């Protein structure tokens, strides 16, 4: 059995071994960002996946981004612009996608309405 110093080291090893798990981890982090707006936590997840997939230096080289600039982007409190995010995600073997939201989402025992009059199912009419 391997000994780990931190949870993060364990997570990086698991994400390194399973690319689908890494993509799913980023997907969940992005969903959480969309609900709570915590850019820092999304960027921590993105950095964790980058470190699990060859590391900062290798990803920086493959994207032609200076490694220090990449670290600054990942340490920011703001989500990078869509071009930068797309470049990073493409390099990691994934992409952003658009999916319909359900009418109501549940977060911490609270309900939030999403886009009144719009349904995720095109055959369902929603009263407004």
N, C-alpha and C positions, 0 to 999 in steps of 0.2 A: 504494500500500500504506500502511495506517495504521501509525503508530508508537505503541507502547504503552510506558508506563513500567513496568508490572508485569503479571505473569500474571493477577492479579485483574481488572485493567482489561480485558484481552482476554476473560476469561471472562464478565464482566458484559456486554460488548458482544455476545458470542455468545448469551447467555441472553436478552438483550433482544430480539434478532432472531427467536428461535425459542422460543415458549412451551412446546412439547412437550419441547424439550431442557431447559428450566428445570424442568419437572415431573419428568422422568427424573433430572435431577441431584439433586433433593430426594429422590426415591425411593431412589436409591443411597446417599445420605447417611444416610437413615433405616435402611436395611438394615445399613450399616456400624455405626451406633450400636447396633443390636440385637445385633450380634456382639461388638463391643468395648467398648460402654458409654461411649464418649468423647462426652459431651454437648457439650463445647466445639466439637468439629469439626462436629457436626450443626448447632449454632447458627451457626457461621461460614457453613455452606452456606445456611442459612435466610436469614441476613442478606444474603448475596451475591444470592440470588434476589430478595429484597425490594428491594434496590438496583437490580436489573435490571428490575424491574417497577414503575416510577414512583418508587422511593426511599422512604426512611424517613418523611419528612414526609407524603407522599401516602398511604401505607399506614396511618400512624398516624391520619390524619384520617378515612379510610374505615372504620377499625375503632373510632373514638372512643377511642383510646388516646393518652395524652400521648406526644409524640415522645421525650422523655427517658426515660419509663417503658419504651417499646418498646426503646430502645437498651440500657437496663439489663437487660431480659429477654434480649436477643440477646447481651449480653456476659457473661452469667452462666455458671456452671459446671453449672447444673442445667437440665434440660428444663422448659419451662413446663408448667403443668397442662393437662389435656386440653382444657378449655374454651378456654383462650387459644390453644393450638396449633391447635385446630379453627377458631377465628376467623381466625387468620392464614392458614392454608392455604385456607380458603374464599375469603378476600379475594384470594389469589393464583390462584384458579381451580382448586384441587385439593382432595383430601380424603384422610384416612387410610382405609385399608381393612384388612381381616383376610383373610389367606391362610394356607392350611396350610403348615407347614414340611416339608421332606423329613426322613427319619429320621436322616440323617447329613449334617452340613455339614463342609466342609473349609476350614480357616483356617490359613494359613502351614504347610502340610504336616502339620497335626494334624487328627484326626477328632474330632468332638463328636457324641454321641448326642442326639437330640431326642425328648422325650416317649416313653419306652419303651411299646410296645404300641399306639402310634398310627401310622397310615400316612397319607400324603398321598392315597393312592388308596383309596377306601372298599371296593374289591373285593379288597384285599390284607390278609391277616391277618399280623400280626407276632408272632413268638414272644417271650414275655417270660420 
